[in-house]
Amino acid sequence: VDIFGGAFLSMDVFAGDVGDCDTSTDFMVTDSVPDGDVSAECISGRRRRRRRALGRLRLKVTFSVRLPEGCTTLACIRAGYRILLQRERKLKNMIADPTSPPPISVSNSATNEEVPITLTSKSFKRTRPTFSCDPGTVLNGGSCAPCGLGYYYNTDGREPKCDPCPLDTFQDEEGKDHCKPCRRGTFTLAQGSKSEDKCLAPCSPGSFSTTGLEPCMPCPVGTYQEQAGAQLCTKCEFDQITDHVGAFHKEACSCPNGTYWQNCSKTCLCTNGGSCDVDGRCICPRSLTGPYCNITNTAAPCQDTYYITFLKNYLVKGNRHIFILTGSQTAEVDVGSQTDTQQIQIPPNNVANFALSPEAVDVLQFSIYPEDKTEIVGLNRENFSADMFSVFPVQQFFLKYEDYVAVSIGSSFRFWQRYGFNSSVIVVGTKINTALIVTPSQDGVAYLSSSAEPIKLYKGEKTTFEINRFETVRMSSYLDLTRSKLQASFPVAVYSGHECANVPVEYVNLCDHLVEQLPPVSVLGQCYVVPALQALDRQYLIKVVATEIDTLVSIRCFTNGDLTFRSTEVLNSDFKEYFIDPGQSCTVQSSKPVLVAQFAASISKEKRGGPFMIIHNDIEKMVNEQQVYSVENEEGDVEVFSHFITIIIPLEHFNPADIVIEDHLLLTMDYSRSSNINSDCGSFEVITIPVNAGHRVIKHNNPEGKFLVSAYGFAPVSSYGYSPGLNQALSCENKAKI
């Protein structure tokens, strides 16, 4: 028999019928038995005296010995047994010795009267020795071991044992006497769950699974599901279909295009993408009107137009993603390319994922009505190299020439080649005959999408291109293209970043993709707050890019409200880098408009994360409501992200009872807070919340309460980060205000 540390060898010796007793009485035992535990019990008999039930008093003495750790031989077990016999013999000798006081006495617990007993050395009979374990451990295959993951130490029965955690609980630690409850609204599929990951949320309306719990699939086209936790979806009646997957109400079922009536038996005469209601009346897109949707609606609201393309990543394997985030109402979205345009409808409070092949270098155009409160974010992801970027519309209230300044990082190290990955900028044309003037900050090359021939770029020298709608100019350099200037005669969309960057440049262990859409210089501001990055124990980088000469820049950084770093300098249309210690949030204030970018730094493989880039909005771009998307894992992903959301809010508007995140008050959530981030622009609070993957809406219940948001996440050797919200400032709704 193998008995390891934490095990006891025990033996009971009994002395029966040592005296009379009353079965209704409790007893107190006083003893001088060395290394023994004595108890008394009244065993019922048949005699009764004066209405009292009489019995026989029985004594039990338990001797125990702890076995040494690693006691695995029969000789070791026998040695323990010999110790028990020696203790029994010692007790009998004490009883037989007439000169010694009785080693055991029994008294009535209520009256303290002594109960007469008769003991001799022959009164006791021993039992076979048994094994037992320390509290919290049980005998398992000859070993005393704590209850494992998914089990708890249950003492409710005759003997302690390890029982599996009940449904909707889990235990991720060994040797515990309880199980942890799943967070509210989540459930387990079976008993014995070993981690909180087994606590699954029910499928939301519009989705289903074989268990009714995550992972869930959207209801296929032609079906819907109005309830949460469904295992099946309901088929639309007759021949009706839905125009999207994930329908969560019966009203999403409609007749196929070209038909109407209750059983879809009549032909619809609506044109230009219109559809019929059940009575045959045309439901037209907002841009059209008339009985058959054949007349332009001159009173239609304006549309914001987005042009999206992707920088080159270090590999060409993973899909590129465009996520359309809808608000509280169905969004009408026109999706166009160089060859095709179609209109789609996306249900409210939803995420539409446009997954593009990794080889795709085409441009997609999205036209969206601002009143639908729709946001767009992009994701360029390879294994171990990713970044997300916020997308905003091209400038609707266009100046004669619009200026941009690029931001990136220098060349990174490439293990298998002589040269590193490149700093990159892409410009997308939105009108025909657009003149684009490029003044690079470093030597490099440019490629027109209409030509395969590279065009040499020289530092500080202007090069002029002519591009049309959907055409691109891609700039690339081994050196840092930050401060490169671009000027366009018509609206353009500009994306800047790096194929796979090291931060700082000389750090050569791990690189990561960087990308953000560049705002035009005309909407840049003069006061920014740059938040500390949660869960990082290394410095991060702030880049301040001046757009004019003689720009005075002042940066202040704070830790727990204390000023810990400050710097002031004058920039002449150039940039300045600041490496900031972890845990510090900073303000950047300038005398003229500047672009402010934040970079997470590279790390070794032993820690989480990698570089990412966020272009921050200035405090004048604060909003009252903002959608955020934290990227979800795809099948086959080798990395799992830890996600965070940071809220920057003026001190006077900070109230955890007024800030709502995904229908939960901030007051009820776990968050960290950095207070008294001060500048001449005001005092701010920086709030960081760890979140799960997915889509959420952040809102301030006070209409005057405004804030900025950034979202980021870390995987073992990759990361992403972006700051949404600029689309609200650049929306066509604001044209009259500019």
Disulfide bonds with the S-S distance in Angstrom:
Cys21-Cys42 1.97
Cys71-Cys76 1.87
Cys133-Cys144 2.03
Cys147-Cys162 1.99
Cys165-Cys179 2.10
Cys182-Cys199 1.99
Cys203-Cys216 2.12
Cys219-Cys233 2.07
Cys236-Cys253 1.97
Cys255-Cys264 2.32
Cys268-Cys276 2.00
Cys270-Cys282 1.94
Cys284-Cys293 2.03
Cys302-Cys732 1.97
Cys500-Cys511 2.07
Cys527-Cys681 2.00
Cys557-Cys586 2.04
